[in-house]
């Protein structure tokens, strides 16, 4: 089993190198992301599909020449620039991610406007309920972090009020309270016709984070 702490890595990259990598790998993820709905909706004929697969096989061979052996994890530099580029909801390098670009208001509310293509379908023409959970887990977790109590998901309770359409959606969340290592957060996803899914989450700070916070506060 991978040691979670070991996946938090200070790689010391300068800001200009981080920007260069973002400009290189971000568009690659966008290209791969664009293929997902095409794989579902294309009506290409037999020969065209075979040709497309040959091109994809060639791209796979190129990308496999140099690759990391494990998860991307959380990487940061001396300036405190954190990168979770493998994240399934918001990762810059993850084509599975919508991706979510989460914003923060001065009052601590976090929100994101995002688009779900046909690759996220569950019930016919609507978003898969598990994808809604993925989005809300990310947004509520970000609200806990912004509120000063980052942690891992302890519980996530969802109420599906109406089917969530595919397409343009909005999600938001806000920290409700903190009790010890637990952060209590509420949020929702809304579509053009109002709120579709409501959520409540409890996020628990791992002991090593709690210990680091206590050490920092003792030095302050």
C-alpha positions in Angstrom: 0.0 0.0 0.0 1.3 3.5 -0.9 2.2 5.7 2.0 -0.1 8.7 1.6 2.3 11.2 3.2 5.0 10.2 0.6 2.7 11.4 -2.2 3.0 15.0 -0.9 6.2 16.0 -2.6 8.2 19.3 -2.7 9.7 19.0 -6.1 11.2 22.5 -6.0 10.1 23.5 -9.5 10.3 27.3 -10.2 7.1 29.0 -11.2 8.2 29.4 -14.9 8.7 25.6 -15.2 5.3 24.9 -13.6 3.8 27.3 -16.1 5.6 25.6 -19.0 4.4 22.2 -17.9 0.8 23.4 -17.5 0.9 24.9 -21.1 2.3 21.6 -22.4 0.2 18.9 -20.6 -3.0 20.8 -20.1 -3.8 20.9 -23.9 -2.9 17.2 -24.1 -5.5 16.4 -21.5 -8.0 18.5 -23.4 -7.3 16.6 -26.6 -7.9 13.3 -24.8 -11.0 14.6 -23.1 -12.4 15.6 -26.5 -12.1 12.0 -27.7 -14.4 10.6 -25.0 -17.7 11.9 -26.3 -16.5 11.2 -29.9 -16.0 7.5 -28.9 -19.6 7.5 -27.9 -21.2 9.5 -30.7 -19.1 8.8 -33.8 -20.7 7.1 -36.7 -17.5 6.5 -38.6 -17.4 3.5 -40.8 -15.3 0.3 -40.3 -12.2 1.6 -42.2 -12.3 4.9 -40.5 -12.5 3.4 -37.0 -9.5 1.1 -37.8 -7.5 4.1 -39.0 -8.4 6.1 -35.9 -7.3 3.2 -33.7 -4.0 3.0 -35.5 -3.4 6.7 -34.7 -4.4 6.2 -31.1 -2.0 3.2 -30.8 0.8 5.4 -32.2 0.0 8.1 -29.6 -0.1 5.5 -26.9 3.4 4.2 -27.9 4.8 7.7 -27.8 3.3 8.6 -24.4 4.4 5.3 -22.8 8.1 5.8 -23.6 8.6 8.0 -20.4 6.0 7.8 -17.6 5.8 7.8 -13.9 5.0 4.5 -12.2 2.5 5.7 -9.6 -0.1 8.4 -8.9 0.7 12.1 -9.5 -0.1 12.8 -5.8 0.2 16.4 -4.5 3.3 18.3 -5.6 4.4 21.7 -4.5 7.3 24.1 -4.6 9.1 26.3 -2.1 6.6 29.1 -2.9 3.7 26.9 -1.8 2.3 26.4 -5.2 0.3 23.1 -4.9 -0.5 21.0 -7.9 -3.0 18.1 -7.8 -2.9 17.5 -11.6 -4.0 13.9 -11.3 -7.2 14.7 -9.5 -10.3 13.0 -11.0 -12.5 16.1 -10.6 -10.1 19.0 -11.1 -6.8 17.7 -12.4 -5.1 19.7 -15.1 -3.6 16.4 -16.6 -6.6 14.2 -16.0 -8.9 13.8 -19.0 -11.6 12.2 -16.8 -12.0 15.5 -14.9 -14.7 17.8 -16.4 -12.4 19.7 -15.2 -13.6 21.8 -12.2 -12.2 25.3 -11.8 -13.1 26.2 -8.2 -13.4 29.9 -7.2 -13.5 31.4 -3.7 -15.6 34.3 -2.5 -14.5 36.6 0.4 -17.2 35.0 2.7 -15.6 31.6 2.2 -18.1 30.2 -0.3 -16.5 28.2 -3.0 -18.2 27.6 -6.4 -17.6 26.4 -9.9 -19.4 26.6 -13.2 -18.6 23.5 -15.3 -19.8 21.4 -18.3 -20.6 17.7 -18.3 -20.4 16.1 -21.8 -22.2 12.9 -22.9 -19.5 10.8 -21.4 -20.9 11.5 -17.9 -24.4 10.1 -18.7 -26.3 7.9 -16.3 -30.1 8.0 -16.7 -30.8 8.7 -20.4 -29.8 12.2 -21.1 -28.9 13.1 -17.6 -25.8 13.0 -15.3 -24.8 9.8 -13.6 -25.5 10.1 -9.8 -21.9 9.0 -9.0 -20.6 11.9 -11.1 -22.6 14.3 -9.1 -21.1 12.8 -6.0 -17.6 13.2 -7.5 -18.2 16.9 -8.1 -19.7 17.6 -4.7 -17.0 15.6 -2.9 -14.4 17.9 -4.5 -16.3 21.2 -4.0 -17.2 20.5 -0.4 -13.7 19.4 0.3 -12.4 22.6 -1.1 -14.8 24.5 1.1 -13.3 22.7 4.2 -9.8 23.6 3.0 -10.7 27.2 2.4 -12.3 27.3 5.8 -9.0 26.3 7.4 -9.8 22.7 8.1 -8.5 20.5 5.1 -9.3 16.8 5.5 -10.3 13.5 3.9 -14.0 12.7 3.3 -15.5 11.0 6.3 -19.1 11.0 5.1 -20.9 12.5 2.1 -24.7 12.6 2.2 -26.6 13.4 -1.0 -30.2 14.3 -1.7 -31.1 13.9 -5.3 -34.0 16.4 -5.7 -34.4 16.2 -9.4 -32.5 14.6 -12.4 -29.3 16.5 -13.1 -29.1 17.4 -16.8 -25.9 17.1 -18.9 -24.4 20.3 -20.1 -23.7 23.5 -18.2 -24.0 23.3 -14.4 -23.1 25.1 -11.2 -21.9 23.8 -7.9 -21.1 25.6 -4.6 -20.4 24.8 -1.0 -19.6 26.5 2.3 -18.1 25.5 5.6 -20.8 25.2 8.3 -18.6 24.6 11.4 -15.5 22.9 12.7 -15.5 20.4 15.7 -12.0 19.3 16.5 -10.6 17.5 13.5 -14.0 17.5 11.7 -15.2 20.1 9.2 -18.9 20.1 8.5 -19.8 21.4 5.0 -23.0 21.9 2.9 -23.4 22.5 -0.8 -25.4 21.7 -4.0 -25.4 21.3 -7.7 -27.8 23.4 -9.8 -28.9 23.2 -13.4 -30.9 25.7 -15.5 -34.1 24.8 -13.6 -32.7 25.1 -10.1 -31.0 22.9 -7.5 -30.7 19.2 -8.5 -28.5 17.7 -5.8 -27.9 18.8 -2.2 -25.0 17.6 -0.1 -23.7 17.5 3.4 -20.2 16.3 4.2 -17.9 15.7 7.1 -14.2 16.1 6.3 -11.6 14.8 8.8 -8.1 16.1 9.1 -5.6 13.2 9.1 -3.6 13.0 12.3 -0.4 14.0 10.6 -2.0 17.2 9.4 -3.5 17.9 12.8 -0.1 17.4 14.4 1.6 19.7 11.9 -1.0 22.4 12.5 -0.6 22.1 16.3 3.2 22.4 15.9 2.8 25.5 13.7 0.4 27.1 16.1 2.7 26.4 19.1 5.5 28.2 17.3 3.4 31.2 16.4 
